[in-house]
Amino acid sequence: MNMCIHGTIATGVETLRARVKHNMARGASEFCSEWKLIDAGNNEFIWLGNITDMSGMGAFLSTEEEVQWDKDNGCVYKLYTMDELSE
C-alpha cells in the first residue's frame, strides 16, 4: 500500500465503503490494485490503497462528480503517500 487517506464522513463509513466499491467498478481499478477501508469510530475512517498511477488517482478524485459527492456526504480528508520500509 502506498497511499493513506484519513478523514471523517458525516453520512457514515459504510456510505464511503459503498462509494469506493462503486468507483472501483467504474474505472478506479485501473490505477488502484487493492484497498482497505477501516472504520475508526465516530465517522472517522482510514483508507489504504495501492495506487499504480498517482496522476490518475488525483484526476479521479478531482472530478466535479467526486468533489460534489464529498460535499453532499460531509467527507473531509487528507491524503498521504507512503513508502515501505525494509531492512
N, CA, C and O of each residue as an XYZ file, in Angstrom:
348
protein
N       0.845     -1.173      0.000
C       0.000      0.000      0.000
C       0.893      1.240      0.000
O       1.884      1.309      0.727
N       0.523      2.213     -0.826
C       1.352      3.406     -0.915
C       0.582      4.710     -0.732
O       1.152      5.791     -0.875
N      -0.718      4.615     -0.416
C      -1.493      5.819     -0.138
C      -2.380      5.599      1.076
O      -2.957      4.528      1.261
N      -2.476      6.627      1.891
C      -3.353      6.610      3.057
C      -4.241      7.853      2.981
O      -3.760      8.962      2.749
N      -5.534      7.650      3.180
C      -6.475      8.760      3.277
C      -7.106      8.672      4.657
O      -7.670      7.644      5.030
N      -7.006      9.756      5.407
C      -7.556      9.794      6.760
C      -8.563     10.933      6.811
O      -8.259     12.057      6.412
N      -9.774     10.637      7.309
C     -10.765     11.693      7.365
C     -12.015     11.303      8.121
O     -12.041     10.323      8.865
N     -13.056     12.100      7.910
C     -14.365     11.850      8.507
C     -15.428     11.954      7.414
O     -15.231     12.622      6.399
N     -16.547     11.288      7.639
C     -17.669     11.347      6.714
C     -18.959     11.399      7.521
O     -19.258     10.489      8.293
N     -19.715     12.468      7.335
C     -20.929     12.691      8.130
C     -21.973     11.604      7.925
O     -22.719     11.283      8.850
N     -22.039     11.035      6.730
C     -23.056     10.028      6.432
C     -22.637      8.615      6.815
O     -23.399      7.675      6.592
N     -21.454      8.439      7.381
C     -21.005      7.141      7.880
C     -20.042      6.418      6.957
O     -20.075      6.578      5.737
N     -19.199      5.634      7.564
C     -18.143      4.920      6.837
C     -18.723      3.916      5.841
O     -18.131      3.698      4.784
N     -19.852      3.306      6.148
C     -20.439      2.341      5.204
C     -20.894      3.026      3.926
O     -20.884      2.408      2.862
N     -21.296      4.294      4.009
C     -21.621      5.063      2.805
C     -20.376      5.217      1.946
O     -20.438      5.087      0.723
N     -19.245      5.494      2.589
C     -17.981      5.619      1.873
C     -17.566      4.280      1.283
O     -17.089      4.231      0.149
N     -17.735      3.202      2.022
C     -17.376      1.872      1.512
C     -18.145      1.570      0.220
O     -17.577      1.066     -0.748
N     -19.440      1.885      0.222
C     -20.260      1.666     -0.969
C     -19.760      2.526     -2.134
O     -19.744      2.075     -3.280
N     -19.354      3.762     -1.839
C     -18.855      4.653     -2.888
C     -17.543      4.146     -3.465
O     -17.344      4.193     -4.679
N     -16.650      3.664     -2.616
C     -15.375      3.132     -3.105
C     -15.642      1.934     -4.025
O     -15.041      1.836     -5.095
N     -16.519      1.040     -3.627
C     -16.856     -0.116     -4.476
C     -17.435      0.345     -5.810
O     -17.092     -0.196     -6.861
N     -18.310      1.342     -5.765
C     -18.885      1.918     -6.983
C     -17.784      2.488     -7.878
O     -17.760      2.238     -9.084
N     -16.876      3.256     -7.274
C     -15.785      3.863     -8.041
C     -14.841      2.826     -8.628
O     -14.352      2.998     -9.745
N     -14.581      1.771     -7.903
C     -13.723      0.707     -8.440
C     -14.371      0.081     -9.672
O     -13.688     -0.222    -10.650
N     -15.685     -0.112     -9.624
C     -16.407     -0.715    -10.745
C     -16.455      0.216    -11.959
O     -16.565     -0.248    -13.094
N     -16.375      1.518    -11.723
C     -16.480      2.455    -12.850
C     -15.123      2.996    -13.327
O     -15.067      4.008    -14.025
N     -14.048      2.326    -12.952
C     -12.756      2.658    -13.548
C     -11.600      2.919    -12.612
O     -10.455      2.942    -13.062
N     -11.848      3.120    -11.314
C     -10.746      3.392    -10.399
C      -9.797      2.199    -10.273
O      -8.641      2.363     -9.885
N     -10.279      1.017    -10.596
C      -9.418     -0.178    -10.511
C      -8.278     -0.130    -11.529
O      -7.338     -0.922    -11.448
N      -8.358      0.793    -12.482
C      -7.267      0.944    -13.456
C      -6.005      1.502    -12.804
O      -4.906      1.271    -13.307
N      -6.139      2.227    -11.705
C      -4.962      2.797    -11.033
C      -4.889      2.442     -9.554
O      -3.990      2.908     -8.855
N      -5.819      1.626     -9.064
C      -5.795      1.168     -7.671
C      -5.940     -0.351     -7.667
O      -7.020     -0.879     -7.933
N      -4.851     -1.044     -7.366
C      -4.869     -2.507     -7.474
C      -5.434     -3.202     -6.241
O      -5.866     -4.351     -6.330
N      -5.440     -2.527     -5.089
C      -6.054     -3.081     -3.882
C      -6.300     -1.963     -2.892
O      -5.652     -0.918     -2.948
N      -7.249     -2.188     -1.973
C      -7.582     -1.172     -0.984
C      -8.203     -1.797      0.248
O      -8.722     -2.913      0.215
N      -8.134     -1.042      1.341
C      -8.762     -1.420      2.607
C      -9.350     -0.158      3.215
O      -8.749      0.914      3.143
N     -10.527     -0.289      3.813
C     -11.169      0.838      4.478
C     -11.427      0.447      5.916
O     -12.102     -0.546      6.187
N     -10.892      1.224      6.833
C     -11.008      0.944      8.266
C     -11.936      1.981      8.900
O     -11.762      3.184      8.711
N     -12.917      1.498      9.648
C     -13.821      2.356     10.409
C     -13.145      2.614     11.751
O     -13.002      1.701     12.564
N     -12.731      3.858     11.980
C     -12.018      4.213     13.213
C     -12.967      4.730     14.299
O     -12.513      5.194     15.345
N     -14.278      4.653     14.059
C     -15.262      5.102     15.043
C     -15.617      6.565     14.877
O     -14.816      7.352     14.373
N     -16.816      6.929     15.299
C     -17.291      8.322     15.248
C     -17.184      8.937     13.852
O     -16.810     10.101     13.708
N     -17.516      8.148     12.822
C     -17.480      8.573     11.412
C     -16.074      8.889     10.894
O     -15.923      9.537      9.859
N     -15.064      8.437     11.605
C     -13.671      8.612     11.172
C     -13.253      7.366     10.387
O     -13.644      6.248     10.724
N     -12.457      7.575      9.341
C     -12.004      6.444      8.528
C     -10.529      6.570      8.173
O      -9.940      7.650      8.193
N      -9.964      5.412      7.849
C      -8.614      5.316      7.297
C      -8.727      4.408      6.081
O      -9.170      3.264      6.185
N      -8.324      4.927      4.931
C      -8.359      4.165      3.684
C      -6.923      3.955      3.246
O      -6.146      4.908      3.185
N      -6.565      2.720      2.941
C      -5.239      2.384      2.433
C      -5.394      1.826      1.035
O      -6.267      0.991      0.796
N      -4.571      2.269      0.115
C      -4.660      1.777     -1.250
C      -3.301      1.617     -1.889
O      -2.343      2.308     -1.543
N      -3.235      0.692     -2.827
C      -2.041      0.517     -3.636
C      -2.314      1.199     -4.981
O      -3.014      0.654     -5.835
N      -1.754      2.387     -5.153
C      -2.016      3.209     -6.329
C      -0.878      3.020     -7.330
O       0.291      3.242     -7.015
N      -1.244      2.607     -8.533
C      -0.258      2.365     -9.586
C      -0.075      3.571    -10.499
O       0.875      3.619    -11.280
N      -0.979      4.546    -10.407
C      -0.912      5.769    -11.215
C      -1.415      6.927    -10.353
O      -2.620      7.168    -10.271
N      -0.494      7.640     -9.714
C      -0.861      8.735     -8.819
C      -1.581      9.859     -9.566
O      -2.515     10.452     -9.027
N      -1.168     10.155    -10.778
C      -1.828     11.199    -11.557
C      -3.270     10.814    -11.860
O      -4.175     11.644    -11.772
N      -3.476      9.554    -12.215
C      -4.825      9.068    -12.482
C      -5.701      9.159    -11.250
O      -6.869      9.537    -11.345
N      -5.150      8.816    -10.092
C      -5.889      8.895     -8.837
C      -6.255     10.347     -8.530
O      -7.391     10.643     -8.159
N      -5.295     11.242     -8.687
C      -5.543     12.653     -8.435
C      -6.620     13.212     -9.352
O      -7.495     13.959     -8.914
N      -6.552     12.849    -10.620
C      -7.546     13.323    -11.580
C      -8.929     12.779    -11.242
O      -9.924     13.496    -11.348
N      -8.990     11.524    -10.837
C     -10.268     10.892    -10.492
C     -10.905     11.581     -9.294
O     -12.099     11.881     -9.311
N     -10.117     11.833     -8.253
C     -10.647     12.457     -7.046
C     -11.021     13.923     -7.252
O     -11.772     14.487     -6.457
N     -10.506     14.538     -8.304
C     -10.741     15.954     -8.565
C     -11.906     16.225     -9.515
O     -12.208     17.383     -9.805
N     -12.561     15.175     -9.999
C     -13.673     15.402    -10.917
C     -14.799     16.134    -10.195
O     -14.925     16.057     -8.973
N     -15.610     16.842    -10.968
C     -16.747     17.568    -10.394
C     -17.669     16.616     -9.627
O     -18.179     16.968     -8.564
N     -17.879     15.419    -10.162
C     -18.745     14.438     -9.507
C     -18.205     14.029     -8.137
O     -18.962     13.957     -7.169
N     -16.907     13.764     -8.052
C     -16.321     13.334     -6.776
C     -16.305     14.472     -5.754
O     -16.593     14.259     -4.577
N     -15.970     15.669     -6.205
C     -15.950     16.823     -5.303
C     -17.358     17.069     -4.745
O     -17.517     17.342     -3.555
N     -18.375     16.971     -5.606
C     -19.753     17.178     -5.152
C     -20.187     16.074     -4.201
O     -20.871     16.341     -3.212
N     -19.795     14.827     -4.491
C     -20.151     13.707     -3.611
C     -19.560     13.940     -2.218
O     -20.233     13.727     -1.209
N     -18.310     14.375     -2.171
C     -17.674     14.671     -0.879
C     -18.474     15.737     -0.123
O     -18.734     15.584      1.070
N     -18.860     16.802     -0.804
C     -19.634     17.873     -0.165
C     -20.980     17.361      0.330
O     -21.386     17.640      1.459
N     -21.669     16.608     -0.527
C     -23.009     16.107     -0.184
C     -22.994     15.166      1.017
O     -23.979     15.075      1.750
N     -21.872     14.463      1.219
C     -21.778     13.462      2.276
C     -20.921     13.907      3.457
O     -20.665     13.121      4.370
N     -20.481     15.150      3.444
C     -19.669     15.658      4.542
C     -18.366     14.904      4.696
O     -17.932     14.612      5.810
N     -17.746     14.592      3.574
C     -16.494     13.816      3.583
C     -15.309     14.780      3.484
O     -15.128     15.464      2.476
N     -14.508     14.817      4.554
C     -13.346     15.697      4.639
C     -12.140     14.821      4.954
O     -12.186     14.006      5.875
N     -11.067     14.986      4.194
C      -9.925     14.086      4.382
C      -8.619     14.731      3.950
O      -8.591     15.766      3.284
N      -7.539     14.077      4.357
C      -6.191     14.413      3.906
C      -5.590     13.155      3.294
O      -5.838     12.046      3.766
N      -4.810     13.333      2.257
C      -4.138     12.217      1.578
C      -2.659     12.224      1.938
O      -2.026     13.274      2.045
N      -2.136     11.027      2.121
C      -0.716     10.845      2.435
C      -0.151      9.758      1.527
O      -0.811      8.750      1.277
N       1.052      9.958      1.041
C       1.734      8.883      0.323
C       2.657      8.182      1.303
O       3.129      8.777      2.272
N       2.904      6.921      1.039
C       3.709      6.105      1.944
C       4.741      5.312      1.150
O       4.517      4.980     -0.014
N       5.850      5.017      1.773
C       6.868      4.132      1.235
C       7.086      3.001      2.211
O       7.046      3.197      3.426
N       7.317      1.817      1.677
C       7.597      0.653      2.537
C       9.017      0.765      3.075
O       9.949      1.088      2.338
N       9.169      0.498      4.348
C      10.490      0.447      4.964
C      10.954     -0.997      4.966
O      10.223     -1.887      5.399
N      12.141     -1.229      4.493
C      12.684     -2.593      4.511
C      14.089     -2.570      5.057
O      14.768     -1.544      5.053
N      14.501     -3.713      5.522
C      15.839     -3.822      6.125
C      16.893     -4.042      5.087
O      18.073     -4.155      5.419
